[in-house]
Amino acid sequence: MGSSSAPWKQLLLCSIEANSHLKHHSYFQLATVSSNNRPSNRTVVFRGFQDDADKILINTDTRTRKINDLKHCPFAEICWYFTESWEQFRISGVVDVIDGTTSDPLKLEQREKSWFASSLRSRMQYVGASPGLPAVASEQSSQSPSLDPSIGPVAAFCLLLFDPHQVDYLNLKSNERLVFTSIASDSGRKLWSSQKIRGCNNYCTMDSRCAGEGSFIGIRCNQGKHKREIFVTGSGNIDSGAPL
């Protein structure tokens, strides 16, 4: 039985909170496929989730190569590693490119919201010279561009809406691995299922059994600094439990 709520989302939010004292906790790698069918990868910044949904927000410049990649192939993958807790999330899905030419008013509203949520320093990056081109000596001596903080998004600002289809979670401290997969229901709603994957060592015990409406996966880790229990139920809920 699947769940309409994304059970991996709370797990990811807990990892973000546990690593929030590190400056790089909100950085992850975004891999795309270029027009020559070769992989392309770069580091981007997590800008939150879309409202109460599971779609991930990423700000970028329309003049960057990733935009051409996504127009060629909308499929992409995130690799997010948390150095403090030794956790990795590999998130694959489809990316919706939202720029000034988008016709959907709701998407344009989300783009504007993301623009004003960014710092002025971050917004200034979109009024400079095109990224990825050779630097010209005259540009270094020219006057820095200015930006009125009250105006809406400039043409170069683009919002990427990453819609996850599968999440592969790995905890290297406990050698624990879970894969969350989405399927479309008859009504078109996205449903999530979870599956434990082999890899736990003797320091980590796992249990899988029926629990009420659906499956139950329990992991008890007795190794490492952060000892805890994680439970994924058929209803899609995750309980990280108290430290052991």
C-alpha positions, 0 to 999 in steps of 0.5 A: 500500500502506498502513501500520498505523503512523501515519507522520505521528506521528513527524513531529509528535513531531519538530516538538514536540521542535524547538519544545519551548523555546517555552512555547506548543509544546503548544497547538493549536486544536480546532474543533468544530461547534455545535448551530446548525451553526456552527463553534466554536474554542478553544485546548487543551493537548496531553496526549500520545498514548494509549499506543502508538496515534495517538489524541490526549489532551485534558483538558477540563471537562464544563461547557464548550460543546465537550462539547455540540458534540461530542455534537451532532457528534463530528467535529472538526479540530485546527490546530497551528502551530509558530512556530519551524519554520514547520510546520502540522498540520491533523488531522481526526477523531472525538472520543470524550468520556470522563466519569464516566458512561462505562461502559467500564472501560478508558476510565475507567482512561485518564481517571483516568490523565490526571487524575493526570498533570495538575498539582494546579493544573490539577486545581483548575480542575475544582472551581471555578464553571462556566466560560462563565457570567457572573461573580458578585461574591460569587464573587471574595470567597468562599474558594477551593475545596480539593482532596485530591490523592489523590482520583480525577477529579471529575465535571467532569473529562473526557478527549477521545480524538481519533482522527485520520482525515486529517493535512495537513502543511505546512512553510512554510520549504520549501513542502513539503506531505504529506497522510496519510489512513487507511482501514479494512482488511478486518480492521478495522485502520486503514491509513495512506497518504501523498500529496505535494501540489503547492506546493514551490518551486525551493528544494525538490526532491521525488522519488516512486518505488517502493521495495520494498514500497510508495511512496517520497516524498523531500523535500530542502530547501535553504532556511531555517535547518533544512535536512533530508531527509524520507523517507516509505516505503510501510512507514510509516516516516519518516526526517527525516535529518541536517541538510544 
